Amino acid sequence: MSGPGIILVDRSRLFREGMRRLFEATPFRILSEARTLSDLLPSLQDTSAHEAFVLVEWLPGDPDFFAEIDLLKKHGALRIVALSDQMNSEALISALRTGVHAFLLRDMSPEALIQSLMLVRTGEVVFPTELAAYLIATVKQNGPDIEMADVRQYGLSDREMQILHCLVQGQPNKVIASNLNLAEGTVKVHLKALLRKIKAANRTQAAIWAMNHGMATALEHDLR
């Protein structure tokens, strides 16, 4: 039985070739590849991919890139995985706000890549473990420009607040459940309510929302 499909989008032919060889020994299968999203999109118009990941080189500096990402997102069965050379503010924040399923660094190990894709298959949103510390530094640097608000006004319970802190630290549901001594199903229920209350589409948007609402200080204390 064929495994999940992989669509590669990267300007580097050498990188795509290396990825093809990497996936040969995994449960995943290469469906297609393209140099850019503009090259890929026409071939998706008449397809209805079931379970497939689009591994795309993240290019926030390209003026047409986000319009192409929006077109890609109309194919609801596709899971978008952003690949970046470095975790800079432009690439990271743009990816999280776009609602990608994962933001991964291109120099990660093959084992970490496969594990990340497996997590995305279970419904997790995956981003670098350094994200929490990075967001704290960003909040400090942009302090006066960050909206500070009492998150309690959104009706968050103590448990939802705990889960929100865990999200900013990049913890998947299984880890949150273990840390808070909850069943994973219970975490999912709380997470769904949390996202609804703060009007976030996914956990990454919730993490950014938390940092934008003054939770950096508390999180920094937790990371020590």
N, C-alpha and C positions, 0 to 999 in steps of 0.2 A: 504493500500500500504506500502510495506516495506521501511524503511529508509536506510540511508547509513550504510554500514557494517563496523565493527570494528574487527581487528585482533590484538590480544594481544600477545606480546613477552616479557616475563620477567621471570627471574630466580626464583622469589618468587611466590610460589603457593598461599600464603595468599594474596599477592597484586593482583594477577589475579582474585581471588575469589571476592575481594572487588570491583574491576573494573566491573566484570560481574553484580554484584548487583546494582552498580551505574547506569549502562546503561539501566537497566530494565525499569526505569522510564523516559527514554529519547526517542527522535525520532530515535536514533541509535540502531543497532542490532548487537550482537556478532556473527561473522561468524566462528571464530576458535581461538585457542590460542596455544602457544608453549613456551617452556622454553627458547630456543635460536633460532637464525636465522637459524642455521644449521639444527635444527629440523623442522623449518617451510618451508624452501625452497623446499624440495622435493614435498610437498603437493601443491605447487603453479604451478608446471610445466604443469599440464594439466587443469589449470583453467584460466578463463578469467574474473576476477572480474571487475564489472562495476564501481560502486562508492564505494571505500573502503579505510579505513585508517589503516595503520599499526602503532600501538603504540608500540615503541620498546625501551627497556632499552638501554641507550647509553653507550657503553663500548669501548672507544677509546684505552684502554690499551690491549685489546684482539688482538693478532696478525692477526687473521683471520677476524676480524669484518668488516673492510672496503671492503674487497673483497666480503663479503656476502652482504653488503649494495649495492655494484655495481650490483650484481646479482638481488637483490630485485628491483632495479631501472629499470631493463629491463622490468618489468611488469608495463607498462606506466600508467595503470589505478589506480595504488596504490599511495596513498599520505602518505609519511613517516613523522611520528611525533616522534621526539626524546624526551625521558623522562630521566631526570637526577636528581640525588640527590642534586647536587649543581652546581652553575655556576662557575666552575673553567676554567682556560684558555684552558686546553687540551680538555675538553668536549665541551665547547662552540665554539671555533674556528674550531675544527674538524667538528662539525655539520654544521656550516654555510658554510664552504668551500665545504662540500659534497653536499650542495644544498637541505637540507631537507625542508619540507613544514612548519615545526614548531619545535621550541625547547622550551620545557616546563619543569618546575620544578615539581618534584613528590609530593612536599608538597603544591601545589596550591589547591584552593578550588574546589569542584566538579562543582560549577557554572562557575568558570573561565575556567575550562577545556572544558565544553560544549560550552561556548561562543567562545573559541579559535578554536574549531573544526568547528563551524559555519562560522567563518571568513575564515578558510582554504577552506571551500566549495565555498566561493565567489571568490577565487583566491588569497587571501591574504597570505603572508608568516608571521607567527607569532613567535615572540621571546620576552623574558622578557623585561619589560619597563626599567629595570636596565642596559640594554645592552649599551646604549649610554655612561653612566658614566663609565661602565666597560671598554669599548674600549678606552676611553680617558686615563684612568689609565694605560692601557696596552701600549698605544702609548708613554706616558711619560716615563714609565719604560724602554721601548725598543728604546727610542729616536734615538740613533745613527744607529740602525739597520733598521729603517723604511725609506722606500724610500720617499723622499720629492720631489714633482714635481709640476709644474704649470699645474693645471687641465684645464686651458684655451686652452692649446695646443690640447686638444681633441675635440675642437669645441663646448663645452657646452654653451648653451644660459643662460642668467640670470635666466630664469624660470626653466630650468633644474638644475641649481645650487641650487636654492631654494628647489626643490623637492629632490635633493640629500641630503641636510641637513635634510629634514624631514624624509627621509628613515633611516638615521643613528639614529634618535631619536625614531625609531620604529613605526612611524605613519602609519596607514592604509590609503588607498586612500580616504575614506570619510573624515577623519580628515584633510588630506592634502588639499583636495578640500575646506573644510570650512576655514582653516587657510589662504589659498591663494586666497579666493574668486573666485574659479574656479568650473566649472562643473566637476563631477567625471569622465565623459567621456574624458574631456580635460586632466585631470591628467593622465589618462591611455595612451593617445596619447603621451604626453611628456615623460612618464616613458618608453614607448617602444623605443622612439628615444634615450633616455639617456642610456638605457641598450645596445643598438646597438653601440653607440659611444665609450663606455668604454669596450665593449666586455664582459659584465657580463651576466650570464645566468638567474639571478633572482635578486630580490631586496636585499636579504641578501648579496649576493656577491657584489652588488653595495655599500652597507653600509661599508663592509670591505675595498673595493677599495678606498672609500672616506677617511677612516681613514689612510690607507696606503699612501695616497697622500697629507698628511699635513693639513687635515681639522679639526684636533682636537682642535686647539686654537679657531677657530671661533665657533665651536659647544659648547665648554666649556662656552664661553661667553653667548650663547643662553640659556644655562641651568640654569644660575644664576637668 
